[in-house]
Amino acid sequence: MNAPEPETKPARPRFFERVQSGLLQTIAYAQGEAEARVTTLTIPDPPPTYDAERIRTLRTGLGFSQPYFSRLLNVSPKTVQSWEQGTRIPSQSSARLLQLIENPHLLDSLRRPQQIPYSEAAD
């Protein structure tokens, strides 16, 4: 008895073919023979600066211990401790995470909008 043959995925187009297809689509759009979709993204301002007092106020306002807060942020307890002592400041990515914890509603304003046809976006 023969084992059933595994299903095979269709071959992915080669890199050159994908690039060529994209260029042909771009030419068709430029010549008015095709429509394009436009996606508008909202890029947020850089996160605010978090000093020692602001971080401590945020953490204690949430009722979190330093070890729990550090686990939430995926940083060491020593890092949170040094932030709160003012010997270190959070990186930009940590500051963004602190910002989102402080203001969870910001996520609503960053949701990616629906793509719309270019002709509608230009109006």
Secondary structure, DSSP 4 states (H G I P E B T S, - for coil): -PPPPPP-PPPPPPHHHHHHHHHHHHHHHHTTSS--EE---PPPPPPPP--HHHHHHHHHHHT--HHHHHHHHTS-HHHHHHHHHTSS---HHHHHHHHHHH-TTHHHHHSPPPPEEHHHHT-
